[in-house]
Amino acid sequence: MTNLDDFETAFKNALDESDKAFMGSHAAALKSLSAMSQSEVDAITPDTKDLQEYDKLIAVVRAASARNVSNAELASRIKSLGSVAVAIAKKVPSLASIL
């Protein structure tokens, strides 16, 4: 396989995963998180690493939605990301209710 073949495979897999995530059990939370502005994230704490935590949070919710993970498991995964991710997640009503 060439690098281009590897890229094509990864690209297709990413698109498939994205489709599953936006149709999965946590799709509403994923949509709400994706709609948050940088200023909303920055308002939680002034640390410049917040966007990294926000990105990790989206990745966790996306994966959980694509795999139809339970609320309890998703809450556990979010909590494992730390206090900033939990604070961001609590801005989304459907996530706040499971944390």
Number of C-alpha atoms within 10 A of each C-alpha: 5 7 8 9 10 11 11 12 11 12 12 12 12 12 11 12 17 16 13 19 24 17 15 19 20 24 19 18 21 26 16 15 22 12 10 14 10 11 9 12 21 16 12 14 13 10 11 9 12 19 15 12 19 24 14 15 24 20 14 18 27 26 20 23 26 21 15 18 15 13 18 11 12 21 19 13 16 24 17 11 15 12 12 22 23 21 18 24 26 15 16 17 12 16 23 15 11 14 16
